């Protein structure tokens, strides 16, 4: 049985928490503290319950090397600022000195360990590395949903060394929205998919063709589907290796009488940097010299009507190249429509990764029912797959 942090008596205990502090840095400063802030309820609960806290996380992909630019020191500084408490820091997550710091913690104190991925043993799920990590705490709490789909030492291997183990508030909320809500959704339910790659979302599409009432397709992946339908999409991004798969998905949707909704117009340009060439074009009127980089106004209008008639909306993937102001209108307008749908009583769930980044850039995170902190993990859970870190905690 999966336990939550509320099930434990934390007073006087050392709580080892796996957090997801894999946040963007620039010039030694955290540029987006979303994931840090999402972990605060669990950390504060431990401190208020009279416990001490040891935090462990990875940052980037140092591949077993000590990479100064991927140190968690700036993250610790940001955490100290947010929580208004000093943070103890160890520059090696499994050193004897680090363990001594953890053992010497008093109730109300926090100890942050250096980047787990400075050791290859982390991603290898090495048993000895897991055992050394486990020595930092008496109770293990996993609150790193963003890595829940990875069988690593800090979320899977370490679990076997704890009698008392469970999930934090963030992880619990993710499971509630991405698991429980989807099992019994308010109808109609609409899945909105964007981004460039079909391959990463195949399982999700195949699952929701049967379960969703409507599926909206946008972003770069739409062009692969459109070409599979026989439409000339000009120079737009197409994954040639996925054309057959796209055709099979379209055919499956016909057989189960489930309509896939594709763009009817796009914002196109000769190149992503050629701003002067930008035009709004119908989907079948894109010349070979131009490419689509965002959904157009007619598509936005159609999608908006469909979304406002939905009671559950799941969104994974931006509608265009939102990082460029010239091509972010589709993603922005769809995000705003979703906030309106939520105001009218719909449940709006936003997948992690680029979609969460887009919503955050528009200052709309608090306007959604739930914005996931995990890209790959949210895809796995929504696709109906089991998460290794959850299985480890249940074992």
URJO-V22122 format. One record per residue. SS is DSSP state (H for helix, E for strand, L for the rest). Layout:
ss
SS
SS
//
This chain:
ss
L
L
L
E
H
H
H
L
L
L
L
L
L
E
E
E
E
E
L
L
L
L
L
L
E
E
L
L
E
E
L
L
L
H
H
H
H
H
H
H
H
H
H
H
H
H
H
H
L
L
L
E
E
E
E
E
L
L
L
L
L
L
L
L
L
L
L
H
H
H
L
L
H
H
H
H
H
H
H
H
H
H
H
L
L
L
L
E
E
E
L
L
L
L
L
H
H
H
H
H
H
H
H
L
L
L
L
L
L
E
E
E
E
L
L
H
H
H
L
H
H
H
H
L
L
L
H
H
H
H
H
H
H
H
L
L
L
L
E
E
E
E
L
L
H
H
H
L
L
L
L
L
L
L
L
L
H
H
H
H
H
L
L
L
E
E
E
L
H
H
H
H
H
H
H
H
H
H
H
H
H
H
H
L
L
L
L
L
E
E
E
E
E
L
L
L
L
L
H
H
H
H
H
H
H
H
H
H
H
H
H
L
L
E
E
E
E
L
L
L
H
H
H
H
H
H
H
H
L
L
L
L
L
L
L
L
L
L
L
H
H
H
H
H
H
H
H
H
H
H
H
H
H
H
H
L
L
L
L
E
E
L
L
L
E
E
E
E
E
L
L
L
L
L
H
H
H
L
E
E
E
E
L
L
L
L
L
L
L
L
E
E
E
E
E
L
H
H
H
H
H
H
H
H
H
H
H
H
L
L
L
E
E
E
E
E
L
L
L
L
L
L
L
L
H
H
H
L
H
H
H
H
H
H
H
H
H
H
H
H
H
H
H
L
L
L
E
E
E
E
L
L
L
H
H
H
H
H
H
H
H
L
L
L
H
H
H
L
L
E
E
L
L
L
H
H
H
H
H
H
H
H
L
L
L
L
L
H
H
H
H
H
H
H
L
//
